[in-house]
């Protein structure tokens, strides 16, 4: 059912943990299946210098989050914004049809985190 790459990233996920001085922290979830992801991005000089995550989810969600972090680490921000769900699934050797949606969780979190970093909310300047 799952490829060797999926099983490897599920059993030995990369980049699990917290970045204490993260540039951005993003939490996303998929209400249809209950997966929840907390993503930490360290961004310096328009490069993803570090990325870590904590997740509550199925094996495919864990594997796709692990692979996504491996793919985007070291990328320029515009390159990371161009990463797709399909690239993550392909890097894992494919996913069962019913688990394809799992690859969008981490990719969406990376995109949202970078966009938040690039467009920080206006600070309230009222006195």
C-alpha positions in Angstrom: 0.0 0.0 0.0 2.7 2.5 1.0 6.1 2.9 -0.7 9.4 2.3 1.0 10.0 6.0 1.1 6.7 6.7 2.8 7.3 4.0 5.4 10.9 5.4 6.0 9.6 9.0 6.6 6.8 7.7 8.7 9.0 5.5 10.9 11.9 7.9 10.9 10.5 11.4 10.4 13.0 14.1 9.7 12.9 17.6 11.3 10.5 16.8 14.2 10.7 19.3 17.0 10.6 23.0 17.8 12.6 26.0 16.7 12.8 28.3 19.7 13.6 31.4 17.7 11.5 30.7 14.7 10.7 33.5 12.2 7.2 32.1 11.7 5.0 29.5 13.5 2.0 28.2 11.6 -0.7 25.8 12.7 -2.9 24.1 10.1 -5.3 21.2 10.2 -7.6 19.1 8.0 -11.0 18.9 9.7 -12.1 16.1 7.5 -9.5 13.6 8.8 -8.4 15.3 12.0 -4.7 15.8 11.1 -3.1 18.8 12.8 0.3 20.3 12.0 2.4 22.9 13.9 5.2 24.2 11.6 8.2 26.2 12.6 10.2 28.1 9.9 13.5 29.9 10.4 14.0 32.3 7.5 17.2 34.3 6.9 18.2 36.3 3.8 15.3 35.0 1.9 16.3 31.3 2.5 14.6 28.6 4.6 17.5 27.9 6.9 15.6 25.6 9.2 12.2 24.0 9.4 10.7 21.7 12.1 7.3 20.4 12.9 5.0 18.7 15.4 2.1 16.7 14.0 -1.0 14.7 15.1 -2.0 12.6 12.2 -1.9 9.4 10.2 1.2 7.8 8.8 0.8 9.6 5.4 0.5 13.0 7.1 3.7 12.3 9.1 5.6 11.1 6.0 4.5 14.0 3.8 5.3 16.5 6.5 8.8 15.0 6.9 9.4 15.0 3.2 8.1 18.5 2.7 10.6 19.8 5.4 13.4 18.0 3.6 12.5 19.5 0.3 12.2 23.1 1.4 15.1 23.3 3.8 17.8 25.4 2.2 15.5 26.7 -0.6 15.0 30.4 -1.4 11.6 31.6 -0.4 10.3 31.9 -4.0 11.4 28.3 -4.6 9.7 27.0 -1.5 6.5 28.9 -2.5 6.6 27.0 -5.8 6.7 23.5 -4.2 3.5 21.5 -4.9 1.6 18.7 -3.2 2.4 16.6 -6.3 6.1 17.1 -5.9 6.0 15.9 -2.3 3.9 12.8 -3.3 6.3 12.1 -6.2 9.3 12.4 -3.9 7.8 9.7 -1.7 7.2 7.4 -4.6 3.5 8.1 -4.7 0.6 7.9 -2.2 -2.6 5.9 -2.2 -5.4 7.9 -3.8 -7.2 8.3 -0.5 -4.1 9.8 1.1 -3.1 12.3 -1.6 -4.7 15.1 0.4 -2.1 14.6 3.2 0.6 16.1 1.0 -1.3 19.4 1.0 -1.1 19.9 4.8 2.6 20.6 5.1 2.9 22.3 1.7 0.0 24.6 2.6 1.7 25.4 6.0 5.0 26.2 4.3 3.3 28.5 1.8 1.2 30.2 4.5 4.2 30.7 6.8 6.3 32.3 4.1 3.4 34.5 3.0 2.9 35.6 6.6 6.6 36.4 6.9 6.6 38.4 3.7 3.4 40.3 4.6 3.4 40.8 8.4 0.2 42.2 9.8 0.1 46.0 10.2 0.8 46.9 13.7 -1.8 49.0 15.5 -0.4 52.5 15.7 -3.3 54.0 17.6 -2.4 55.5 21.0 
